[in-house]
């Protein structure tokens, strides 16, 4: 507010409160013509409420007693207006009245010079009011069971995580806090993709399945699309989409590596971005070769909620097992043990193995060795997905998908060889 130095400080505050509350009032005024129900407040009422909150805060010098009296008085008037609305129209919506209370609080907050907080409250109020219809439709798409699952996840995140000791135990350097933090990060990335798939159900057909399904699990997406190919003959389209899903896998791993081991991420950033680009562009080009367009086939994701507690605990168990297995492999077999373990884990789930490596670098495993292990694991995973597609898909789709994924797997081994040569 340095550009308003010609005004006294309280004058700046008053203008600020008036501007924010006026924006809220403007939004409410615009809804009056669209609302058949008895409306409360508009372009004049809300600025007055905000200025009252600021004025009472100024007079009382921030003491809570007078501010509370003002809030109670405002609530009484709001209650009268609400009662009139219910008896007149029978409609019991209270969003406008809650917004009025929020506007009063904005005036109080501005008195304490928390301009960023006042602005944030204003933006949130306007978004919640303007997006009413979209939010209602969005809420209907979410299953009640998934809301309960997410609530359990928040409970475990907010209660369990802070209580876990952030120190390593046993000779295998098992850190309970980091183990749970890894679980939270992996589940959150997958859950974000899972929710988007649910909310955008039936939109853009297979293209969205490739992009979001690849972030959730490229293996699950490959299996589902391979089975889909037996219902609809579109080998080039479905094979291209399967390849694109594997391309998204590399972007997902980059994000996780950036969070838990930037050293490995820097070594794999260019190779993974290159592999992702090759898979995404190659898959898209392949999908365009057929007669069927990307949006011509709709596919409903069969992904399970990644925040289910059983799935989370199983992942945590696998993570600890992989951490111990990595340590034992290095102790008894050296770098070869890491590469062998990477080859084995690539057939199953690469996430526990990769996240285990992030915790063993640099204390136990050299960053280059871990990077090579991750490249081997992802290439093996692509090879395994090629076999799944060949076994579960139609004849033409299976052959084409197998060839594309094997090509991607071999391409992933090239940077591994380069790292080994330069080591």
Protein Blocks (a to p, Z undefined) as FASTA:
>chain_A
ZZmmmpcfklmmmmmmmmmmmmmmmmmmmmmmmpmbdcehjfklmmmmmmmmmmmmmmnn
opaklmmmmmmmmmmmmmmmmmmmmmmnopacfklmmmmmmmmmmmmmmmnopaklmmmm
mmmmmmmmmmmmmmmmmmmmpcfklmmmmmmmmmmmmmmmmmpccbdedjkopafklmmm
mmmmmmmmmmmmmmmmmmmgoiailmlmmmmmmmmommlmmmmmmmmmmmpgcfklmmmm
mmmmmmmmmmmmmmmmmmmommlmmmmmmmmmmmmmmmmmmmmmmmmmpmbdfklpccdd
fbdcfkbfklmmmmmmmmmmmmmmmmmmmmmnommlmmmmmmmmmmmcmklmmmmmmmmp
cklmcfklmmmmmmmmmmmmmmmmmmmmmmmmcfklmmmmmmmmmmmmmmmmmmmmmmmm
mZZ
